[in-house]
Amino acid sequence: MDAAVLHARLSDWFDDAARDLPWRLPSRTPWGVLVSEFMLQQTPVSRVLPVWEDWMSRWPAPADLAAAPAGEALRHWGRLGYPRRALRLHAAATAVVVHHGGNVPNSYAELLALPGVGTYTAAAVAAFAFGHRETVVDTNIRRVHARLVGG
């Protein structure tokens, strides 16, 4: 299948089937996208959504989380699993405040330099929060690609 046709079909499918999630809304913030990406690592959306909403009401900006003790981040991480992600997100919030004036950086390289941010998360935040053209490939994308291309 031609790549352009494949991309168009996938985009059309996503437009029809995408779930309404707060980190996808036009009102989303780069911080909200970053928080969602940390939380969604190996954790289903159904478990992330209530915790994400609590975090965003409690810490609506990186400075809010950075000002809180790391233990509070752990406590409010709840049952999302892999609790060191909460500590890394807290460290990332602190770095955003110290090195970026409290604003989530918008370049892939600057995002990648944040604690706890790997290649996928940097690409995802750059693409989803800032509209940059980045290659965002996770297990789900690999699975779809394998099924469409490999049969």
Disulfide bonds with the S-S distance in Angstrom:
none
